[in-house]
């Protein structure tokens, strides 16, 4: 009798959790709707925000982000000089997940950085951007690197902002490993989506910015809640979990890159340390220019927007676009 009651309670809790996770996801999507337009590339709908005029500039957000990380004022400022195209990466924001490759539907793998670069390149071409400057932050910079390596004729210049670019020691946190696992990916994301308080989301945003302050109004408008949806939690964790071996595979090609490369990194970044990533990367890519921002953490595009604009301008000028 006890086991029957217990099973009933567990079943009820599962149903309530699933309902609440879906309800909160719908609330977050209504609160932070798509800001731009949709482009379909090989059956996948890609969300893009396009503004301004001038040389084409693609902006790619990092892990757990969306277009809203850039449309807090950064994209508008850049749109004074460029035709800015801001993309949501697959499985995040309002872009669909890339359909799994054959035999991968029930695996814990996710869209690779090459697959993501291929998708976003296709979306850029559909929007008329044939050789854009491509700037990526954090995980988005890894995708931008993959774009440069895989499609060198379809990129004018690369701007890497605090991006993981070289293999790192140690393991990722248990958060990514659990949510990225097969069983954990089924159980944990709905629990987080259903029950995580919004104050916890704000704390996570503050941690990403450390030691820099969160810009005024960022937490209310950045749409960090969009990642607290089961599909996005799962996609984000699996993308981050599978990144290191992809970086290992990409690294040997860095020396062959023949395009303007600007790298921007804070020396107080503990999420993607300068000494492991951008420092050595600048030595591997011929002609790469590294700008180190003293005392700045993992969000240099917000902590020093002037430095980001200057890096993009240098990249565009070196590419002969300005």
Secondary structure, 3 states (H helix, E strand, C coil): CHHHHHHHHHHHHHHHHHHHHHHHHHHHHHHCCCCCEEEEECCEEEEEEEECCCEEEEEECCCCCCHHHCCCCHHHHHCCCEEEEEECCCCCCCCCCCCCCCCCCCCCCCCCHHHHHHHHHHHHHHCCCCCEEEEEECHHHHHHHHHHHHCHHHEEEEEEECCCCCCCCCCCCHHHHHHHCHHHHHHHHHHHHHHCCHHHHHHHHHHHHCCCCCCCCHHHHCCHHHHCCHHHHHHHHHHHHCHHHHHHHHHCCHHHCCCEEEEEEECCCCCCCCCCCHHHHHHHCCCCEEEEECCCCCCHHHHCHHHHHHHHHHHHHHCCCC
